[in-house]
Amino acid sequence: MTTQRRLPRWSELRPLVRTRRPELDATKRRLDRALTIADLRTAARRRTPKAPFDYTDGAAEGEVTLNRARSLFHRLQFNPSILRDVSRVDPSTTILGRPSAYPFAFAPTGFTRMMQHEGEPAVARVAQRAGIPYALSTMGTTSIEDVAAAAPEADKWFQLYVWTDRAAGKDLMDRSLAAGYTTLVLTVDVPVAGARLRDVRNGMTIPPSLTPKTILDMGMHPAWWLNLLTTEPLTFASLSDWPGTVAELINHMFDPTVTFDDLAWMREAWPGSLVVKGIQNVDDARKVVDLGVDGLVISNHGGRQLDRAPVPLQLLPQVVDVVGDRAEVYIDTGVMTGADIVAACALGARAVLVGRAYLYGLMAGGERGVQRAVEILGSEITRTMQLLGAADVGELRPEHVTLPAVPF
């Protein structure tokens, strides 16, 4: 049978024609096109010089740990419950007794203003608007007090390394307490710096050095360099600059002799909530809880310390079983989607700390890029919960997730 053909009429085509006013704001155009954190990563890579991008994106040695963490999130299976009313979903929770709009917090990240000049204040303001906690790093590039002023209503945490100079560490604790920070996050997995080979190959220094290589990079990323050179110099809580690499800075400042006695002292010295970050086995989880911490983060430092370290998601059910209700359990590393966060919550995590995800947003579009990262993660959390049949975070159960028998 021959198909009869004819020319379409304009009256038939007109409803199909969609016109849109052109968006003149380049940042908004770029962020509107970003539908996933991976999209933000792509935009960040285009806009950021190689050294600071690789500092964020990279991990230790062969980057096996980071790749394993992401692989496990990719390979897990969700098991939906059907015929549940999910017309309204509540993704909020409580973290350390305080409300959080989502079951995630912004993890502490060092040198944030080096990634993009708006830095820590921009991230803290987004956290305040979103209603989630924000952790400022010891190696942050904005002072404790300035971050507090930028986001006075945010739930602010301060992350501390144990320094060789204990008096300097105690001073940071006192300053953060005076500035209204509710929680101290003690990071314990950096007795020495991991071998971050991308940084070594890129000649990464703090601040970036003007070498023939970086001057050539200026031509490829002029906006980034203009912003770096025309805003306040990068400064830190402990020093104004450092002539060597990040690894050399860590090995100079941090104390490799730290023991559980130091944690006991810190528990006595800090009156707020105390979280230990860097737990990588069940026995250590039990010990820190016995010493009275309020929370612990199963973390391999984003894969940036010991390569082939345990994957937090794999370890999570065992730690939750041992800890029980004596402390809250969080994880980090490899989190790129809201579905990753939902999986962790189903397996017993109170919340997830995200770092690279919001840094990609910051590099892609400053404060608005961080906001876009929250929007992406929030929508993915809500949609995943609906498809799993969970109307609130409390309805997520281990039965909702099956981890592969062989993780890698």
N, C-alpha and C positions, 0 to 999 in steps of 0.2 A: 504494500500500500504506500503510495507517494504522500509525503508530508506536505501539507499546504503551508506556504510561507507568505509573509507580507511584511511591509515596513512598519515599524512601531509608530504609533501616534504620539505627539508631544504630550497629550493629556495623560498617556500611560507612563511616559518617562518622567514627567514632572515630579510625582511623589517620590521617585527614587533618587532624585538629585539632592544631595546634602551639601550645603555650603557652610563654611565655618570661618569666622573672622580669624585672620592670622594672629598668632600669639607673638607679641613683640619682645616679651621677656624671655631671653635665652635660657636662663636658669629654670624658669617654670616649664618651658618646652622640654628641656632635658629631663627634668624630674617627672613630668607627666608621662614620658615614654618609659619610665622605669616601672615595670610591673612586679619585679622581684628584687631581692637583695643582690642576686647575681647581676641583674641589669645595673644596679647602682655601682657594683664593683667594676663593671665595664666602663661606665662613665668616669669613675674615679681614676682608673688607670690612664685614660686619655688626658685627664686634666692635671695629673700630679707627676712631678719628676720621679724617675725610677727609684732613687734611694729612699725617699720617705714612703713611696707606695710599697716597695718591697719590705720595708721595715714593718709595715702593717700586715701585709699579705703573707709574708714568709713565716717559716718556722725553723726548727733546729735541724742541722745536718741534712739528712736525706728527706726531711719533712714527712717521714713515715707516720709519725704519731698523728699529725693533723689529717693526713689523707685517710688513715684508719678511722678516725672519729667521724669524718664526713661520710665514709663508706658505710659505717654502721647505721647512721641515720637514713641513708639511701636504701639500705637493704632490709630494714625492719618492716614488719607487716602490721597494718592496722586491722582491727577486728570490730566492725561497726555493730552497734545495737540498733535494731529496727523498731519502728512504730513507737517512737518517743516524741513527745511534743518539744520541738526545738524551734518554735516560732520566735521565741526570745531566748537568747543565750547570754549568760553573764560570765565574762572572762575574768572578772576581778577576783582578788584573793587578799589575804593578809600576809605580810612578810615581817617577821619579828614583831608581831602584834599591831602593826600599822597597816592601813589600807593601801592596796596597790591596784591600779586599774587593770593591770595585766600580770600574769605570773612570770614576769621577767624584770630584770634591773639592768641598768647600764654599768658594765664592768669597768674597773679602773684601767686606764690605758695611759702609758707614759708619752710625753712629748707631743701632746695632742695638737698644740698650736703649730707644730712643725708639719702636721698632715694638712692643715688648713688654718689660715690665720685667725679665724673666729674662735677656734679652740674650745677649751673646757667651759667657758661661760655659755656658749651657744648650746652645748650638750646639756648643761644643767638647766637652762631655760626650757628646753624641750621636755626634759624629765619632769619639771614642775608642771607644765601644761598637760602632759600626758598622765600625770599622777602615778609615776613609778619612781623607785629609788635611783639615785646616781652616786657612784663611788668615785671620788677624786683620788688619783694616784699620788704617792710620794714623789714620783717623777713627773708629775703634772707640770705644765708650763704656765699655770696661773696660780696665784697664791690662794691659800685656804680662805682668807678673808674676802678676796675678790670674787671667788666662786659663790661664797655665802651671800654676798651682796647682789650678785646677778640673779640668784634664785632663792630668795629668802624663805619661800614656802615649800621648797622641795624637801623630800626626805633624803638628806645628804649623809653619805658614808665617807669615811676617810680610810684609805688603804695605806698600810705601813709595812715597810721592810724593817728588819732588825739591823741597825747600823753598827758598825764598829764603834762609832761615837754615840754611846747610849744617851748621853745628855741631849744631843740634838734630836734623837727620836722622841725622848720624853717631852721636849719643847713642842714638837709637832702635835703630840697627843694633847697637850694643854691648850694649844692654839685652836685645834679642831673642836675640842669640847667647848671652849669659850665662844666659838663662832656658831654653835648650834648643831654640830654634826651629831647624829644619833647613834652611829655605829662605827666601830673600829674593825677594819678587815686586816688581819695579820697574814701576810703572805709568807709561806714557809718553804717554798720549793725552789728558792734561789740562793743556795749556799755559795754557788759560783755561777757565772753566766754560762748559758748553753752556747753551743757553737752555731751561731746564726750566720750561715755561710753567705747568704745574699748580702747581708750588711758588710761583711768583710770584703766581698768582691766589689761592692759599690763604694767602698771607702767611706762608709756612713760615719759622720761626726756630728757632734752637738755643739753649736748649730752647724748646718751644712757649710762646708768649706768652699771657698771660691778657687777652684782648680780649673785647668783647661777643660776637663770633662764636664764639670758643672756649668761652666760658662757656656759651653756648647748646648747644654741642656736648657739654659735660659731661653735660647731661641725657639725651643720647642714648647716651652711652658712659660711664656712671658708673664701671664697674669699671676701665676703662683709666685714667681720670684718678685714681682712688683709688690704684691701684698706682703711677702716676707720682709722685704727691705724697707717698706714705708710704714710698717706698724712697729709697736714696741718690741725691742729685742727679746728673744727667748730667754726667760729666767726661770729658775727652779727654787724649790724650798731651801736647797742646801748650797747652791753655787750658781754663778751667773753664766759660766760657760765651761766647756771641757774640751781639751785639745785632742783627745783620742776617740776611740770607738765606744759604742754603747757597752760592749762587753768589758772593756777596760774600766769604764766608769763603774759598772756593777761590782767588779772584782775589787775596786778601790774602796767602795763605800760600804758594802754589805758584809756582815759578819758570818763566816762559815762555822763558828763555834756554837751557834745557838742550840739550845736543848729545851726539853720540856719544862725545866726550871724557869726559863725565861718566859714561857707562856703562863706559868703559874703567877709570876710576878706581874705580868701584864693584866691578868684577870683581876688582881687586887688593885692595880693602879687605875684601871679604866672603869668608870661607873656605868657606862652605857652598855649597849648590846655589843657583844664580842663575837666575831666570825673568824674562823681560821680557813684560809684559802690555800689549797695545794695538797689536800688529802689524796693519797693514791693507793691505800690499802685499808682493809677492814680493821686491823689491829690499831693503826694510828687513829682511825676514826673513833674507836672506843676510848683511847687514851685521852684525846682532846675533850671529848664529852665528859669524861670522868673529872677533868680539870675545870669544868663549869662553863664551857663556851655555850653561846646561844645558838650558833649555827656553824655549819662547815660547808666548804665548797669542795666537791670532788673535782679536782682540776689538775691537768698537766701543763698549766700555764699556756694554754692555746697551742701546745705542741712546740713551744719555744725553748724548752729546757732539755730534758732527757728524751732523745728520740727513741721510739718504740716503748714509751711509757704506757701504762694502762689507759684504756679508753674510758672516760668517766661514765658514759651511758651504760657500758657493759658492767661496770662495778656498782652502779647505783642500787639495784635491788638488794645486794648483799649488805651495803652500808645502811640502807634504810631499815633492814631487818635487825641489825645490831643496835642502831641508835634508838629506834622506836620513837617515842614522843619526848625524849629528853632534849633534843635539839632539832632545829630545822636543817634539812639537807638540800643543797643546791648543786648544780653542775654547770660546767662551761665547756668550751672547745668544740669547734666544728659546726656551730649552730648557724644555719643560713636561712631557715624558714620558720614560720609560725607553727607548722606541723612538727618540726623538731622539738619545739618548746612543749607542745601538747603531749608528745610521746614521753618526754622526760617527766612531766607532771603525772601522767598515767602510771609511770613506773615508780612513783613515790617522791619525786622532787617537789619541794615547796615552790621553787622558782628556778629560773635559769638566768645566768649572767651572760649577756651578749656584749661583745667588744668589737670585733671586726665589722659586724653588720652595721653598726651605727657609724663607725669610722669611714666605711665606704660611702655612706650618705653624706657625711661631713665633707669628704674630699670631692664628692660629686656636686654638692650645692650648698655648702655651709650649713647654717642653722636650718634652712628649709630642707636640705637634704637629710638631716637627722630626723626632722619631722616626717619626711617621706618614708624613712626606714621604719619608724613607729607605725605609720599607717599601713604599710605593707605587712609587717609582722602581726599587727592587731587584726587585720582583716583575715589573714591566713589562720590565726588562732580561732577566730569566731567560726569561720567556715569549716575548719577541721572538726571542731567540737560538734557543730550541727550534723555533719556527715557521720560522726561517730555515735550520735544519739545522746550526747551529754549536754544538758542544759546549763550546767555550771561546772566550775573546775573541780568541785568536790565529788562530782559524779564520774570523773575519770578514774579508771581502775587498771591494775596490771593486766587484766584480761583483755583490755582494749589493744594491747601491743604484744606482738610476738617477735622476739629477737632471733636472728639466725643462729643456728647451733654452732656454726663455725663463723666467727665474726669477720674474718678477713680473707 
